[in-house]
Amino acid sequence: GLGRMVATDAGRLRDAAQVAATADLTGTVVTTLALVHPTASAIGAVAEGFVVGTTRRRRWGRATGRRDTPDRILILAPGAMQADGRAAVRRATVMAAATARARDLVDPPPNMQSPVGLARQLSDLTAGVCGADLHDEIALERARFRGLLAAARGSRRPPCLLELHYEPAAPLGHVVLCGRGTTFASGGLGLRRDDTMTAAKADMAGAAVIAAACAGLAALDVRVRVTA
């Protein structure tokens, strides 16, 4: 349940919608979740939760079987909020797509995800929205990225660094984002338990999340210059 209605916020509505979306719903689904607090934020949260919850994924790993998803989701809201509600749904759809992209990037096992291969995927993901500069091992040595190079000596695969640039017209400010893109961290290998090793493939999730977010900047009409 959502708990006390007065304490329900957008986060709880998003979580509730995502849980509902995993219930093998089919056809047209009508939800009153946004009426708990009828605001644009609530409508967007419900939409985002349903889109994330109905997105099929898990190309890698144990098969989970086919799951039914709705053909259409109707979010009930006051008539006076139609314009704001539609805008919130559009925004939520972009954000949910970014979440799905980031998860898909984290899914592959580390033997299928090299640093250069990941960087190319992130560059392709943000193409048309961000400019991209790929710094190879030689460039990193010239720039004295000694920490990165030292960590990369544990692998036969060469390291790299991807730099993204989002340049809107007449930016209102500048934000710098940094996400870790280590495809597999073997540090402390002799001290780790076997059941903790599989999660190490997610050490590149920071880079995946930032690139997925950057891919949606133009669709969200972000007016801030971003370097990532």
Accessible surface in RSA format (square Angstrom, percent):
REM  Atomic radii and reference values for relative SASA: ProtOr
REM  Chains: A
REM  Algorithm: Lee & Richards
REM  Probe-radius: 1.40
REM  Slices: 20
REM RES _ NUM      All-atoms   Total-Side   Main-Chain    Non-polar    All polar
REM                ABS   REL    ABS   REL    ABS   REL    ABS   REL    ABS   REL
RES GLY A   1   130.77 161.3   0.00   N/A 130.77 161.3  48.01 131.8  82.76 185.4
RES LEU A   2    36.57  20.4  27.77  19.9   8.79  22.1  30.55  21.5   6.02  16.2
RES GLY A   3    59.58  73.5   0.00   N/A  59.58  73.5  38.59 105.9  20.99  47.0
RES ARG A   4   181.21  76.1 170.65  87.0  10.56  25.1  72.83  99.5 108.38  65.7
RES MET A   5   116.89  60.5 111.70  73.9   5.19  12.4  71.08  60.4  45.81  60.7
RES VAL A   6   119.35  78.5  90.08  81.6  29.27  70.5  92.16  80.1  27.19  73.8
RES ALA A   7    51.32  47.2  30.87  47.6  20.46  46.5  40.66  57.3  10.66  28.2
RES THR A   8     6.98   5.0   0.02   0.0   6.96  16.6   0.02   0.0   6.96  10.5
RES ASP A   9    83.76  58.7  76.85  76.5   6.91  16.3  38.28  90.1  45.48  45.4
RES ALA A  10    30.06  27.6  22.93  35.4   7.13  16.2  23.49  33.1   6.57  17.4
RES GLY A  11    28.21  34.8   0.00   N/A  28.21  34.8  23.53  64.6   4.68  10.5
RES ARG A  12   105.11  44.1 101.17  51.6   3.94   9.4  29.00  39.6  76.11  46.1
RES LEU A  13     1.33   0.7   1.33   1.0   0.00   0.0   1.33   0.9   0.00   0.0
RES ARG A  14    77.13  32.4  77.13  39.3   0.00   0.0  22.59  30.9  54.53  33.1
RES ASP A  15    87.76  61.5  85.71  85.3   2.05   4.9  26.77  63.0  60.99  60.8
RES ALA A  16    26.44  24.3  14.60  22.5  11.83  26.9  22.69  31.9   3.75   9.9
RES ALA A  17     0.00   0.0   0.00   0.0   0.00   0.0   0.00   0.0   0.00   0.0
RES GLN A  18    50.52  28.3  50.52  36.9   0.00   0.0   9.47  20.2  41.05  31.1
RES VAL A  19   106.53  70.1 102.07  92.4   4.47  10.8 104.40  90.7   2.13   5.8
RES ALA A  20    35.32  32.5  27.17  41.9   8.15  18.5  34.90  49.1   0.43   1.1
RES ALA A  21     0.00   0.0   0.00   0.0   0.00   0.0   0.00   0.0   0.00   0.0
RES THR A  22    69.56  49.5  54.58  55.3  14.98  35.7  38.60  51.9  30.96  46.8
RES ALA A  23    62.51  57.5  36.21  55.9  26.31  59.8  47.50  66.9  15.01  39.8
RES ASP A  24    83.11  58.2  68.26  67.9  14.85  35.1  18.83  44.3  64.28  64.1
RES LEU A  25    52.45  29.2  50.24  35.9   2.21   5.5  52.45  36.8   0.00   0.0
RES THR A  26    84.54  60.1  67.94  68.9  16.59  39.5  34.11  45.8  50.43  76.2
RES GLY A  27    29.00  35.8   0.00   N/A  29.00  35.8  26.54  72.8   2.47   5.5
RES THR A  28    67.68  48.1  38.70  39.2  28.97  69.1  19.91  26.7  47.77  72.2
RES VAL A  29    20.81  13.7  17.76  16.1   3.05   7.3  20.81  18.1   0.00   0.0
RES VAL A  30    83.13  54.7  54.32  49.2  28.81  69.4  54.32  47.2  28.81  78.1
RES THR A  31    12.10   8.6   8.02   8.1   4.08   9.7   8.42  11.3   3.68   5.6
RES THR A  32    79.95  56.9  74.41  75.4   5.53  13.2  40.67  54.6  39.28  59.4
RES LEU A  33    33.99  18.9  32.27  23.1   1.72   4.3  33.67  23.6   0.32   0.9
RES ALA A  34     0.29   0.3   0.21   0.3   0.07   0.2   0.27   0.4   0.02   0.1
RES LEU A  35    76.93  42.8  60.35  43.2  16.59  41.7  60.68  42.6  16.26  43.8
RES VAL A  36    28.26  18.6  16.07  14.5  12.20  29.4  17.35  15.1  10.91  29.6
RES HIS A  37    65.08  35.6  64.28  44.7   0.79   2.0  44.99  46.4  20.09  23.4
RES PRO A  38    60.28  43.9  49.74  45.3  10.55  38.3  49.94  41.2  10.34  64.3
RES THR A  39    66.86  47.6  65.01  65.9   1.85   4.4  61.18  82.2   5.68   8.6
RES ALA A  40    37.80  34.8  33.68  52.0   4.12   9.4  33.91  47.8   3.89  10.3
RES SER A  41    72.95  61.6  55.71  74.4  17.24  39.7  47.09 100.3  25.86  36.2
RES ALA A  42     3.10   2.9   2.15   3.3   0.95   2.2   2.57   3.6   0.53   1.4
RES ILE A  43     5.86   3.3   5.86   4.4   0.00   0.0   5.86   4.2   0.00   0.0
RES GLY A  44     9.66  11.9   0.00   N/A   9.66  11.9   9.61  26.4   0.05   0.1
RES ALA A  45     3.29   3.0   0.41   0.6   2.88   6.5   1.45   2.0   1.85   4.9
RES VAL A  46     0.00   0.0   0.00   0.0   0.00   0.0   0.00   0.0   0.00   0.0
RES ALA A  47     5.60   5.1   3.16   4.9   2.44   5.6   5.57   7.9   0.02   0.1
RES GLU A  48    18.50  10.6  18.50  14.0   0.00   0.0   0.11   0.2  18.39  15.0
RES GLY A  49     0.08   0.1   0.00   N/A   0.08   0.1   0.08   0.2   0.00   0.0
RES PHE A  50     3.98   2.0   3.98   2.5   0.00   0.0   3.98   2.4   0.00   0.0
RES VAL A  51    47.53  31.3  46.37  42.0   1.16   2.8  47.06  40.9   0.47   1.3
RES VAL A  52    14.47   9.5   9.08   8.2   5.39  13.0   9.59   8.3   4.88  13.2
RES GLY A  53     4.77   5.9   0.00   N/A   4.77   5.9   3.12   8.6   1.65   3.7
RES THR A  54    25.72  18.3  18.02  18.3   7.70  18.4   4.68   6.3  21.04  31.8
RES THR A  55    42.06  29.9  32.30  32.7   9.77  23.3  30.30  40.7  11.77  17.8
RES ARG A  56   131.04  55.0 105.31  53.7  25.73  61.3  59.82  81.8  71.22  43.2
RES ARG A  57    89.88  37.7  55.14  28.1  34.74  82.7  26.48  36.2  63.40  38.4
RES ARG A  58    99.37  41.7  81.87  41.7  17.50  41.7  22.90  31.3  76.47  46.3
RES ARG A  59   204.85  86.0 166.65  85.0  38.19  90.9  69.55  95.1 135.30  82.0
RES TRP A  60    64.78  26.0  59.12  28.6   5.66  13.3  58.12  31.0   6.66  10.8
RES GLY A  61    66.59  82.1   0.00   N/A  66.59  82.1  34.76  95.4  31.84  71.3
RES ARG A  62   204.65  85.9 189.60  96.7  15.05  35.8  78.80 107.7 125.86  76.3
RES ALA A  63    93.19  85.7  63.84  98.5  29.35  66.8  70.95  99.9  22.24  58.9
RES THR A  64   102.18  72.7  61.65  62.5  40.53  96.6  52.29  70.2  49.89  75.4
RES GLY A  65    57.60  71.0   0.00   N/A  57.60  71.0  41.04 112.6  16.56  37.1
RES ARG A  66   206.75  86.8 161.70  82.4  45.05 107.3  72.37  98.9 134.38  81.4
RES ARG A  67    66.66  28.0  63.90  32.6   2.77   6.6  31.24  42.7  35.42  21.5
RES ASP A  68    69.75  48.9  67.03  66.7   2.72   6.4   4.58  10.8  65.16  65.0
RES THR A  69    30.31  21.6  19.15  19.4  11.16  26.6   3.54   4.8  26.77  40.5
RES PRO A  70    19.54  14.2   0.76   0.7  18.79  68.3   0.76   0.6  18.79 116.7
RES ASP A  71   126.35  88.5  88.89  88.5  37.46  88.6  31.60  74.4  94.75  94.5
RES ARG A  72   138.86  58.3 132.17  67.4   6.69  15.9  53.21  72.7  85.65  51.9
RES ILE A  73    49.55  28.2  26.07  19.4  23.49  56.6  26.07  18.8  23.49  63.7
RES LEU A  74    68.97  38.4  67.44  48.2   1.54   3.9  68.97  48.4   0.00   0.0
RES ILE A  75    37.61  21.4  12.62   9.4  24.99  60.2  12.62   9.1  24.99  67.8
RES LEU A  76    76.28  42.5  74.64  53.4   1.64   4.1  76.28  53.6   0.00   0.0
RES ALA A  77    39.48  36.3  11.69  18.0  27.80  63.2  12.45  17.5  27.03  71.6
RES PRO A  78    51.47  37.5  39.13  35.7  12.34  44.9  50.62  41.8   0.85   5.3
RES GLY A  79    55.29  68.2   0.00   N/A  55.29  68.2  31.19  85.6  24.10  54.0
RES ALA A  80   108.33  99.6  60.85  93.9  47.48 108.0  74.23 104.5  34.10  90.3
RES MET A  81    32.94  17.1  31.74  21.0   1.20   2.9  26.85  22.8   6.09   8.1
RES GLN A  82   103.66  58.0  95.56  69.8   8.10  19.3  32.73  69.7  70.94  53.8
RES ALA A  83    76.37  70.2  65.19 100.6  11.18  25.4  69.44  97.8   6.92  18.3
RES ASP A  84    87.83  61.5  84.33  83.9   3.49   8.3   9.05  21.3  78.78  78.6
RES GLY A  85     5.98   7.4   0.00   N/A   5.98   7.4   5.98  16.4   0.00   0.0
RES ARG A  86   141.92  59.6 137.47  70.1   4.45  10.6  51.81  70.8  90.11  54.6
RES ALA A  87    46.46  42.7  41.04  63.3   5.41  12.3  41.83  58.9   4.63  12.3
RES ALA A  88    13.90  12.8   6.61  10.2   7.29  16.6  12.54  17.7   1.36   3.6
RES VAL A  89    53.52  35.2  53.52  48.5   0.00   0.0  53.52  46.5   0.00   0.0
RES ARG A  90   150.95  63.4 145.90  74.4   5.05  12.0  75.95 103.8  75.01  45.5
RES ARG A  91   129.33  54.3 126.14  64.3   3.19   7.6  42.72  58.4  86.61  52.5
RES ALA A  92     3.08   2.8   1.90   2.9   1.18   2.7   3.01   4.2   0.07   0.2
RES THR A  93    63.33  45.0  63.21  64.1   0.12   0.3  54.05  72.6   9.28  14.0
RES VAL A  94    33.99  22.4  30.64  27.7   3.35   8.1  33.92  29.5   0.07   0.2
RES MET A  95    73.44  38.0  68.40  45.3   5.05  12.0  65.25  55.5   8.19  10.9
RES ALA A  96     0.22   0.2   0.00   0.0   0.22   0.5   0.00   0.0   0.22   0.6
RES ALA A  97    34.39  31.6  28.19  43.5   6.20  14.1  34.11  48.0   0.28   0.7
RES ALA A  98    15.04  13.8  14.21  21.9   0.82   1.9  14.53  20.5   0.51   1.3
RES THR A  99    43.76  31.1  37.44  38.0   6.33  15.1  25.82  34.7  17.95  27.1
RES ALA A 100    14.84  13.6  13.18  20.3   1.66   3.8  14.77  20.8   0.07   0.2
RES ARG A 101    92.51  38.8  89.81  45.8   2.70   6.4  24.24  33.1  68.27  41.4
RES ALA A 102    10.23   9.4  10.23  15.8   0.00   0.0  10.23  14.4   0.00   0.0
RES ARG A 103    83.60  35.1  80.70  41.1   2.90   6.9  24.10  32.9  59.49  36.1
RES ASP A 104    71.56  50.1  62.58  62.3   8.98  21.2  26.36  62.0  45.21  45.1
RES LEU A 105    16.93   9.4  16.13  11.5   0.79   2.0  16.67  11.7   0.26   0.7
RES VAL A 106    28.42  18.7  27.71  25.1   0.71   1.7  27.71  24.1   0.71   1.9
RES ASP A 107    15.99  11.2  15.77  15.7   0.23   0.5   2.58   6.1  13.41  13.4
RES PRO A 108    17.62  12.8  14.52  13.2   3.10  11.3  14.52  12.0   3.10  19.3
RES PRO A 109    40.56  29.6  40.26  36.7   0.30   1.1  40.56  33.5   0.00   0.0
RES PRO A 110    40.76  29.7  36.80  33.5   3.96  14.4  37.80  31.2   2.97  18.4
RES ASN A 111   102.99  71.0  86.59  83.7  16.40  39.5  42.66 102.7  60.33  58.3
RES MET A 112   110.08  57.0  81.64  54.0  28.44  67.7  63.92  54.3  46.17  61.2
RES GLN A 113     5.87   3.3   5.17   3.8   0.70   1.7   3.73   7.9   2.14   1.6
RES SER A 114    32.21  27.2  28.36  37.9   3.84   8.8  15.29  32.6  16.91  23.7
RES PRO A 115    29.75  21.7  26.04  23.7   3.71  13.5  27.55  22.7   2.20  13.7
RES VAL A 116    36.21  23.8  36.17  32.7   0.05   0.1  36.17  31.4   0.05   0.1
RES GLY A 117    25.21  31.1   0.00   N/A  25.21  31.1  23.49  64.5   1.72   3.8
RES LEU A 118     5.15   2.9   5.15   3.7   0.00   0.0   5.15   3.6   0.00   0.0
RES ALA A 119     4.81   4.4   3.51   5.4   1.30   3.0   4.65   6.5   0.17   0.4
RES ARG A 120   148.49  62.3 146.54  74.7   1.95   4.6  45.96  62.8 102.53  62.1
RES GLN A 121    74.36  41.6  67.73  49.5   6.63  15.8  32.92  70.1  41.44  31.4
RES LEU A 122     9.52   5.3   9.52   6.8   0.00   0.0   9.52   6.7   0.00   0.0
RES SER A 123    33.04  27.9  31.31  41.8   1.73   4.0   8.75  18.6  24.28  34.0
RES ASP A 124   109.02  76.4  92.38  91.9  16.64  39.4  28.45  67.0  80.57  80.4
RES LEU A 125    45.85  25.5  25.01  17.9  20.84  52.4  33.01  23.2  12.84  34.6
RES THR A 126     0.14   0.1   0.14   0.1   0.00   0.0   0.00   0.0   0.14   0.2
RES ALA A 127    68.67  63.1  45.07  69.6  23.60  53.7  49.92  70.3  18.75  49.7
RES GLY A 128    88.58 109.2   0.00   N/A  88.58 109.2  44.47 122.0  44.11  98.8
RES VAL A 129    41.46  27.3  22.42  20.3  19.04  45.9  26.23  22.8  15.23  41.3
RES CYS A 130    12.98   9.8   0.43   0.5  12.55  29.5   2.58   6.5  10.40  11.2
RES GLY A 131    41.27  50.9   0.00   N/A  41.27  50.9  34.61  95.0   6.66  14.9
RES ALA A 132    43.58  40.1  10.96  16.9  32.62  74.2  10.99  15.5  32.59  86.3
RES ASP A 133    67.48  47.3  63.77  63.5   3.71   8.8  14.09  33.2  53.39  53.2
RES LEU A 134    80.67  44.9  48.36  34.6  32.31  81.2  48.36  34.0  32.31  86.9
RES HIS A 135    56.78  31.0  55.76  38.8   1.01   2.6  39.67  40.9  17.10  19.9
RES ASP A 136    76.07  53.3  75.14  74.8   0.93   2.2  32.24  75.9  43.83  43.7
RES GLU A 137    66.33  38.1  65.19  49.3   1.14   2.7  12.12  23.4  54.21  44.3
RES ILE A 138   101.79  57.9 101.65  75.7   0.14   0.3 101.65  73.2   0.14   0.4
RES ALA A 139    31.93  29.4  26.88  41.5   5.04  11.5  28.56  40.2   3.37   8.9
RES LEU A 140     1.32   0.7   1.22   0.9   0.09   0.2   1.32   0.9   0.00   0.0
RES GLU A 141    98.88  56.8  83.05  62.8  15.82  37.7  25.91  50.1  72.96  59.6
RES ARG A 142   196.87  82.7 164.40  83.8  32.47  77.3  64.62  88.3 132.26  80.2
RES ALA A 143    61.02  56.1  30.88  47.7  30.15  68.6  42.11  59.3  18.91  50.1
RES ARG A 144   172.21  72.3 153.83  78.4  18.38  43.8  36.68  50.1 135.53  82.1
RES PHE A 145    83.78  41.9  76.68  47.5   7.11  18.5  83.78  50.8   0.00   0.0
RES ARG A 146   164.00  68.9 157.47  80.3   6.53  15.5  66.62  91.1  97.38  59.0
RES GLY A 147    57.99  71.5   0.00   N/A  57.99  71.5  42.29 116.1  15.70  35.2
RES LEU A 148    60.47  33.7  46.46  33.2  14.01  35.2  53.74  37.7   6.74  18.1
RES LEU A 149    20.92  11.7  18.82  13.5   2.11   5.3  18.82  13.2   2.11   5.7
RES ALA A 150    51.77  47.6  39.06  60.3  12.72  28.9  39.78  56.0  11.99  31.8
RES ALA A 151    83.56  76.8  52.09  80.4  31.47  71.6  64.61  91.0  18.96  50.2
RES ALA A 152    21.66  19.9   9.33  14.4  12.33  28.0  18.42  25.9   3.24   8.6
RES ARG A 153   189.15  79.4 154.69  78.9  34.46  82.0  70.60  96.5 118.55  71.8
RES GLY A 154    66.57  82.1   0.00   N/A  66.57  82.1  33.55  92.1  33.03  74.0
RES SER A 155    62.56  52.9  40.54  54.1  22.02  50.7  37.96  80.8  24.60  34.5
RES ARG A 156   243.08 102.1 205.63 104.8  37.45  89.2  89.58 122.4 153.50  93.0
RES ARG A 157    90.31  37.9  86.92  44.3   3.39   8.1  32.38  44.2  57.93  35.1
RES PRO A 158    69.68  50.8  64.63  58.9   5.05  18.4  69.55  57.4   0.13   0.8
RES PRO A 159    10.26   7.5   8.25   7.5   2.00   7.3   9.24   7.6   1.02   6.4
RES CYS A 160    19.62  14.8   3.67   4.1  15.94  37.5   0.78   2.0  18.84  20.3
RES LEU A 161    50.26  28.0  46.26  33.1   4.00  10.1  50.26  35.3   0.00   0.0
RES LEU A 162    33.02  18.4  10.95   7.8  22.08  55.5  10.95   7.7  22.08  59.4
RES GLU A 163    49.74  28.6  49.27  37.3   0.47   1.1   9.31  18.0  40.44  33.0
RES LEU A 164     7.75   4.3   7.44   5.3   0.30   0.8   7.59   5.3   0.16   0.4
RES HIS A 165    48.87  26.7  46.22  32.1   2.65   6.8  35.44  36.5  13.43  15.6
RES TYR A 166    15.81   7.4  15.31   8.7   0.51   1.3   8.05   6.0   7.77   9.6
RES GLU A 167   110.39  63.4  80.43  60.9  29.95  71.3  48.37  93.6  62.01  50.6
RES PRO A 168    21.14  15.4   5.72   5.2  15.43  56.1  14.30  11.8   6.84  42.5
RES ALA A 169    87.79  80.7  67.83 104.7  19.96  45.4  78.49 110.5   9.31  24.6
RES ALA A 170    72.17  66.4  49.61  76.6  22.56  51.3  62.49  88.0   9.68  25.6
RES PRO A 171    61.51  44.8  39.53  36.0  21.97  79.9  39.53  32.6  21.97 136.6
RES LEU A 172   139.50  77.7 101.63  72.7  37.86  95.2 107.47  75.5  32.02  86.2
RES GLY A 173    34.70  42.8   0.00   N/A  34.70  42.8  32.46  89.1   2.24   5.0
RES HIS A 174    86.00  47.0  52.97  36.8  33.03  84.5  37.10  38.2  48.90  56.9
RES VAL A 175    65.23  42.9  61.73  55.9   3.50   8.4  65.23  56.7   0.00   0.0
RES VAL A 176   103.75  68.3  77.53  70.2  26.22  63.2  77.53  67.4  26.22  71.1
RES LEU A 177    63.82  35.5  59.06  42.3   4.76  12.0  60.70  42.6   3.12   8.4
RES CYS A 178   125.29  94.8  89.71 100.1  35.58  83.6  35.11  89.0  90.18  97.2
RES GLY A 179    27.03  33.3   0.00   N/A  27.03  33.3   4.59  12.6  22.44  50.3
RES ARG A 180   136.30  57.2 120.79  61.6  15.51  36.9  62.36  85.2  73.94  44.8
RES GLY A 181    32.49  40.1   0.00   N/A  32.49  40.1  14.07  38.6  18.42  41.3
RES THR A 182    50.69  36.1  42.29  42.9   8.40  20.0  30.67  41.2  20.02  30.3
RES THR A 183    16.03  11.4  13.30  13.5   2.73   6.5   0.17   0.2  15.87  24.0
RES PHE A 184    69.28  34.7  50.45  31.2  18.83  49.0  50.45  30.6  18.83  53.9
RES ALA A 185    15.88  14.6  11.91  18.4   3.97   9.0  15.88  22.4   0.00   0.0
RES SER A 186    50.54  42.7  41.44  55.3   9.10  21.0  17.74  37.8  32.80  46.0
RES GLY A 187    52.18  64.3   0.00   N/A  52.18  64.3  44.11 121.1   8.07  18.1
RES GLY A 188    41.29  50.9   0.00   N/A  41.29  50.9  25.86  71.0  15.44  34.6
RES LEU A 189   103.85  57.8  90.82  65.0  13.03  32.8  90.82  63.8  13.03  35.1
RES GLY A 190    80.27  99.0   0.00   N/A  80.27  99.0  41.56 114.0  38.72  86.7
RES LEU A 191   164.62  91.7 133.04  95.2  31.58  79.4 137.56  96.6  27.06  72.8
RES ARG A 192    81.32  34.1  56.74  28.9  24.57  58.5  27.16  37.1  54.16  32.8
RES ARG A 193   160.44  67.4 151.86  77.4   8.58  20.4  74.74 102.1  85.70  51.9
RES ASP A 194   129.41  90.6 116.12 115.6  13.28  31.4  38.08  89.6  91.32  91.1
RES ASP A 195   104.31  73.1  74.22  73.9  30.09  71.2  50.80 119.5  53.52  53.4
RES THR A 196    50.51  35.9  41.23  41.8   9.28  22.1  44.18  59.3   6.33   9.6
RES MET A 197    36.85  19.1  36.30  24.0   0.55   1.3  35.51  30.2   1.34   1.8
RES THR A 198   105.14  74.8  95.15  96.5   9.99  23.8  83.70 112.4  21.44  32.4
RES ALA A 199    69.90  64.3  56.34  86.9  13.57  30.9  65.22  91.8   4.68  12.4
RES ALA A 200     6.78   6.2   1.54   2.4   5.24  11.9   6.02   8.5   0.76   2.0
RES LYS A 201    57.98  28.3  55.87  34.3   2.11   5.0  31.12  28.0  26.86  28.6
RES ALA A 202    39.52  36.3  32.74  50.5   6.78  15.4  32.74  46.1   6.78  18.0
RES ASP A 203    34.39  24.1  26.46  26.3   7.93  18.8   5.51  13.0  28.88  28.8
RES MET A 204     2.43   1.3   2.43   1.6   0.00   0.0   1.00   0.8   1.44   1.9
RES ALA A 205    29.73  27.3  29.55  45.6   0.18   0.4  29.62  41.7   0.11   0.3
RES GLY A 206    30.55  37.7   0.00   N/A  30.55  37.7  24.77  68.0   5.78  12.9
RES ALA A 207    15.12  13.9  11.05  17.1   4.07   9.3  13.71  19.3   1.40   3.7
RES ALA A 208     0.00   0.0   0.00   0.0   0.00   0.0   0.00   0.0   0.00   0.0
RES VAL A 209    83.70  55.1  82.39  74.6   1.31   3.2  82.63  71.8   1.07   2.9
RES ILE A 210    28.92  16.5  28.02  20.9   0.91   2.2  28.92  20.8   0.00   0.0
RES ALA A 211     1.17   1.1   1.05   1.6   0.12   0.3   1.05   1.5   0.12   0.3
RES ALA A 212     1.51   1.4   1.51   2.3   0.00   0.0   1.51   2.1   0.00   0.0
RES ALA A 213    46.54  42.8  39.30  60.6   7.24  16.5  43.11  60.7   3.42   9.1
RES CYS A 214     1.17   0.9   1.13   1.3   0.05   0.1   0.00   0.0   1.17   1.3
RES ALA A 215    16.29  15.0   3.84   5.9  12.45  28.3   3.84   5.4  12.45  33.0
RES GLY A 216     4.19   5.2   0.00   N/A   4.19   5.2   4.19  11.5   0.00   0.0
RES LEU A 217    22.12  12.3  22.12  15.8   0.00   0.0  22.12  15.5   0.00   0.0
RES ALA A 218    55.47  51.0  37.90  58.5  17.57  40.0  40.33  56.8  15.14  40.1
RES ALA A 219    74.11  68.1  32.20  49.7  41.91  95.3  45.09  63.5  29.02  76.9
RES LEU A 220    43.20  24.1  23.52  16.8  19.68  49.5  27.82  19.5  15.39  41.4
RES ASP A 221   103.83  72.7  94.11  93.7   9.72  23.0  30.64  72.1  73.20  73.0
RES VAL A 222    38.69  25.5  32.61  29.5   6.09  14.7  37.94  33.0   0.76   2.1
RES ARG A 223    97.60  41.0  93.39  47.6   4.20  10.0  28.57  39.0  69.03  41.8
RES VAL A 224    41.00  27.0  41.00  37.1   0.00   0.0  41.00  35.6   0.00   0.0
RES ARG A 225    78.53  33.0  78.53  40.0   0.00   0.0   6.94   9.5  71.59  43.4
RES VAL A 226     8.27   5.4   7.53   6.8   0.74   1.8   7.53   6.5   0.74   2.0
RES THR A 227    26.24  18.7  26.24  26.6   0.00   0.0  21.54  28.9   4.69   7.1
RES ALA A 228    21.38  19.7   1.69   2.6  19.69  44.8  20.69  29.1   0.68   1.8
END  Absolute sums over single chains surface
CHAIN  1 A    13550.7      10386.0       3164.7       7627.2       5923.5
END  Absolute sums over all chains
TOTAL         13550.7      10386.0       3164.7       7627.2       5923.5
